[in-house]
Amino acid sequence: MKLLRKVVRNNRIAIIAGALVGVIGTRFMEDGNLLVSSVLVLLTSSIALALWLLSKWLFKI
C-alpha cells in the first residue's frame, strides 16, 4: 500500500491528465449514467498513469 501511495503522490500530473480525458470523454456520451462515467474516468486515469510510468521507464526520464 505504501508503494501505491508513493507512486500516486509522485505522478499526480499523469493522473490528473487522464482524469481530464475521461471527463471530456463522458461529456459527449448520450447516457448520463454516473457509474459508467466514474468507471471511465478511473480507467482513463489508470491508463494514463501506466503509460506515464512505462515512458519514464523506457526513456529514463
Contacts in CASP RR format, 6 or more apart in sequence:
PFRMAT RR
TARGET T0000
AUTHOR 0000-0000-0000
METHOD contacts of the structure
MODEL  1
MKLLRKVVRNNRIAIIAGALVGVIGTRFMEDGNLLVSSVLVLLTSSIALA
LWLLSKWLFKI
7 49 0 8 1.000
7 53 0 8 1.000
8 15 0 8 1.000
8 49 0 8 1.000
11 49 0 8 1.000
11 52 0 8 1.000
11 53 0 8 1.000
13 52 0 8 1.000
14 48 0 8 1.000
14 49 0 8 1.000
14 51 0 8 1.000
14 52 0 8 1.000
14 53 0 8 1.000
15 45 0 8 1.000
15 48 0 8 1.000
15 49 0 8 1.000
16 45 0 8 1.000
17 48 0 8 1.000
18 44 0 8 1.000
18 45 0 8 1.000
18 47 0 8 1.000
18 48 0 8 1.000
18 49 0 8 1.000
19 41 0 8 1.000
19 44 0 8 1.000
19 45 0 8 1.000
19 48 0 8 1.000
21 44 0 8 1.000
21 48 0 8 1.000
22 40 0 8 1.000
22 41 0 8 1.000
22 43 0 8 1.000
22 44 0 8 1.000
22 45 0 8 1.000
23 41 0 8 1.000
25 40 0 8 1.000
26 32 0 8 1.000
26 36 0 8 1.000
26 37 0 8 1.000
26 40 0 8 1.000
26 41 0 8 1.000
29 36 0 8 1.000
29 37 0 8 1.000
55 61 0 8 1.000
END
